Amino acid sequence: MDRFERQLRAADPAFARLIERVPLLDSPPLSPNWLRCEMLERHQLLQHADLRSASTVLEVGSGPHAISTVPLAFELAPPGRLIAVERARWSQFSKILSATGIQDRVRAIACDARRLPLRDDSVGLGVCLHGIRSLGSEDGIVEVVREMLRVAPRVLIAESLPLGENDAQRAHLAMYALREEVFLATGGRRDDLHYFSLERLVHLVERAGGRVRSSTMMKVDLPHALAYFPRELVESIPDRSSRDDILARWNVAYSDLRRVGEDHPPVGLVAADRG
Ligand SMILES: C[S@@+](CC[C@H](N)C(=O)[O-])C[C@H]1O[C@@H](n2cnc3c(N)ncnc32)[C@H](O)[C@@H]1O
């Protein structure tokens, strides 16, 4: 039995049954159960959050696979409602959520989280799991967290930390560290920012007007799948010298991923109240 199966068996049996309804995905070289494994990690993070006391929860940055939406909606027993906000990437969201059977707990809104179409204090808790990295810049993060604190009296932020405690975590960090540069060089927006230290995450939440109640680090003992991106993306970089330079680093990072695997680095969790 692998680590994922072992930890799924140790999880809430109702959550384990839910996870078994999540489709397996055919996206080599990732393992077919990568999505289930990521959802289990989000579920573990949420054991550090006090979700049950909020009847309406806001999720910022749901992403195309509903990775944190499913564990969040699971935690909210009916009549709890999850408002899932995502700017643009919805491709498999409905299909995956419907497969779990808990779609009725979720209201999805396509919008920019810097301007939420929600009234002040209309939700109990705002959550952003592994989404801080996608908010473009430190100023972008501050804007979004400030907006979350307008609509909710408290927030929970969780994001990977740049800490490699074993070879597989270091392999994840080396591949992940190429993403920001590659997305920029291929003409995309500044996505997948380098991970922030826990102190920096606290600082950003405070800049947004949060009074930090707790900041902790959670160790995760699970494979990760989300640093990897295909070589073809690097090959499409128009500028030759930066392409060759990044390609050389991609080759090293990829061979390390294949050799030692890719593990979740520790995750920073910041819980804050409106200041
Ligand atoms: C890393 S992804 C998905 C994170 C997901 N919660 C998870 O657990 O893996 C973060 C998402 O945030 C979205 N995003 C970035 N900036 C946003 C904004 N200003 N408003 C809403 N969504 C945004 C991106 O489109 C992306 O799909």
The ligand as an SDF file (V2000), in Angstrom:
LIG
                    3D

 27 29  0  0  0  0  0  0  0  0999 V2000
   -2.9240   27.4330   -8.0640 C   0  0  0  0  0  0  0  0  0  0  0  0
   -4.5030   27.6080   -8.7230 S   0  0  0  0  0  0  0  0  0  0  0  0
   -5.5900   26.5450   -7.8780 C   0  0  0  0  0  0  0  0  0  0  0  0
   -5.4840   26.4780   -6.3990 C   0  0  0  0  0  0  0  0  0  0  0  0
   -6.4140   25.4550   -5.7780 C   0  0  0  0  0  0  0  0  0  0  0  0
   -7.1600   26.1600   -4.7530 N   0  0  0  0  0  0  0  0  0  0  0  0
   -5.6540   24.3060   -5.1780 C   0  0  0  0  0  0  0  0  0  0  0  0
   -5.9380   23.9370   -4.0470 O   0  0  0  0  0  0  0  0  0  0  0  0
   -4.7870   23.7540   -5.8670 O   0  0  0  0  0  0  0  0  0  0  0  0
   -5.0020   29.2230   -8.2670 C   0  0  0  0  0  0  0  0  0  0  0  0
   -6.1240   29.7950   -9.1090 C   0  0  0  0  0  0  0  0  0  0  0  0
   -6.3420   31.1660   -8.7270 O   0  0  0  0  0  0  0  0  0  0  0  0
   -6.8910   31.8260   -9.8570 C   0  0  0  0  0  0  0  0  0  0  0  0
   -6.7250   33.2780   -9.6960 N   0  0  0  0  0  0  0  0  0  0  0  0
   -5.5920   34.0040   -9.8200 C   0  0  0  0  0  0  0  0  0  0  0  0
   -5.8380   35.3070   -9.5870 N   0  0  0  0  0  0  0  0  0  0  0  0
   -7.1590   35.4150   -9.3130 C   0  0  0  0  0  0  0  0  0  0  0  0
   -8.0160   36.5050   -9.0090 C   0  0  0  0  0  0  0  0  0  0  0  0
   -7.5510   37.7610   -8.9310 N   0  0  0  0  0  0  0  0  0  0  0  0
   -9.3220   36.2530   -8.7950 N   0  0  0  0  0  0  0  0  0  0  0  0
   -9.8080   34.9890   -8.8650 C   0  0  0  0  0  0  0  0  0  0  0  0
   -9.0460   33.9140   -9.1340 N   0  0  0  0  0  0  0  0  0  0  0  0
   -7.7340   34.1090   -9.3740 C   0  0  0  0  0  0  0  0  0  0  0  0
   -6.1040   31.2690  -11.0280 C   0  0  0  0  0  0  0  0  0  0  0  0
   -6.8370   31.4070  -12.2360 O   0  0  0  0  0  0  0  0  0  0  0  0
   -5.8910   29.8040  -10.6030 C   0  0  0  0  0  0  0  0  0  0  0  0
   -6.8030   28.9440  -11.2210 O   0  0  0  0  0  0  0  0  0  0  0  0
  1  2  1  0
  2  3  1  0
  2 10  1  0
  3  4  1  0
  4  5  1  0
  5  6  1  0
  5  7  1  0
  7  8  2  0
  7  9  1  0
 10 11  1  0
 11 12  1  0
 11 26  1  0
 12 13  1  0
 13 14  1  0
 13 24  1  0
 14 15  1  0
 14 23  1  0
 15 16  2  0
 16 17  1  0
 17 18  1  0
 17 23  2  0
 18 19  1  0
 18 20  2  0
 20 21  1  0
 21 22  2  0
 22 23  1  0
 24 25  1  0
 24 26  1  0
 26 27  1  0
M  CHG  2   2   1   9  -1
M  END
$$$$
